[in-house]
């Protein structure tokens, strides 16, 4: 088996006994300030993990499990969270510019102060906390996107398009 080292700016590197991070079990890991730019983490289990201030620019987190994880103040611009499970995640002040959240589940996530500018939100469940305090200018959603009760996406700068067939 190959050992993968996830470098963290804190010096607390994480060693993973796997050939790839695709589908890896990284639940409950301390990945504070981890350097994950461009990494393939498709289907990985990162539930209950500490990813605060992590660098995940352009990372692939499609179908990843991120329930109850902390993504506070992370840089995940241009990352793909398509069909990811982000229920109850802490995402405050995170940078998710141009990220793809197609079909993602953010129910109960705390997103106040996060930036979702120009993000793709098609079919996502955004019944999360603090969405009215998040930056959404230029984000794109569709008629399948779920919003908190009383939330007006157009007033927040979101372009709501017809759902694709």
N, C-alpha and C positions, 0 to 999 in steps of 0.2 A: 504494500500500500504506500502511496505517496503522501507526504506531509505538506500541506499548504500553510503558509504563514500569512496571516492578515496583519499588516503593519498598522499600528496606531500611533498617532502623534504623541500620545502620552507615554510611549515606551512600553506599554503593557500589551505586547503583541499576542495574538491569539493563534494557536496551532490547531489545525483541523486535519484529522486523519482521513483524507479523502483524495481522490484523483481530480475532483472538480468541485466547485461550489454550487453547481446546478443540483438542486434537490438536497443540499447538505442540511444536516440538523445543526443549527446554530442557535437554538432556543436557549434563553436565559444566559446568553453570553454578554460580557462587558466589551462592547465594541465602540466605546466612547472615543471620538475623534479617529475612527478607523478610516483608512485610505482605500476606498472601494470604487473609485472612479472607473467607469467602463467595465466593471466586473459582471460576469454572467452568474446571477443568483436565481435564475428561473426555478420556481417551485421550492425554493429553500424555506426552511422553517426558522424564522427569526422571532417567533413569538416570545414575549416577555424579555426581549433583549434591549440593551442600552446602546442606542445608536446616536446619542446626543452629539451634535457637532461633527458627525461623520461626513466624509466627502464621498458622495455617490453620484457625481455628475455623469450622465450617460449610462448608468448601470441598468442592467436588465433584471427587474424584480417581478417579472410577469408570473402570476399565480403564486407568488410568495405568501407565506403566512407571517403577518406582522402584528397579530393581535396583541394589544397591551404593550407594544414596544414603544420606546421613546425615540422619536425622530426630531426632537426639539432642536432648533437652530442648525439642522443639517443642511448641506448643499446637495440637493438632488435634482438640479436643473437638467432637463432633457432626459431624465431617467424614465423607464417604463415600469409602471405599476399596474399594467393591464390585468384585470381579473384578480388582483391581489386582495387579500383579506387584511384590512387595516382597522378592524373594529376595535374601538376603545384605545387606539394608539394616541400617544402624545405627540402632536405635530406642530405645536406652537412655535412661531417665529421661524419655521423651516422654509427653505427656498426650493420651491417646486416649479419654477418657471419652465414653461414649454414641456412639462412632464406629461406622460400619457397615463390617465387614470380610467381608460375605457373599461367599463364593467367592474370597476373596483368597488369594494364595500368599505365605506368609511363611517358606518353607523357608530355613533358614540365617540368618535375620534374628537380630540380637542385641537382645533385648527386656528384659533384666534391669533392674529398677527402673522400667519403664514402667507406666503406669496404663491399664488397659482396663476400668475399672469401668463396668458397665451397657452395655458394647459388644455389638454383634451379631456373632457369630462363625459363623453358619450356613454349613456347607460349606467353611469356610476350611481351608487347610493350615497348621497351626500347629506343624509340626515345626521349631521354631526354638530358639535358644540362650537360656537364662536364663528360660524361661517360669515356672519355679517361683519366681522372685524378682520376678515382675510382679504387679501388683494386678489381680485379676480378679473381685472381689466384684460380684455382680449381673449379670455378663455372661451372655449367652444364646448357646448353641450348639445344634447338633442332632447326630443320629447320623451325619451325613456329615462332620462336623468331624474333621480328622486331628490327632492329638496326638503329642508326643514319646513314645518308649517309656517305659513305667512312670509316665507322668503321670496323676494323678487329678484331673480337672476339678472334680468335686463337692467334693473336699477344699479346693479353692481358691475355692469360692463360686460356681462356674459352674452355671447351670441348663441341663441337657442335655435338649432336647425331641425328640420324634420328628421325623424329616425330613418335610417337606411333599412331597406327591406331585406 
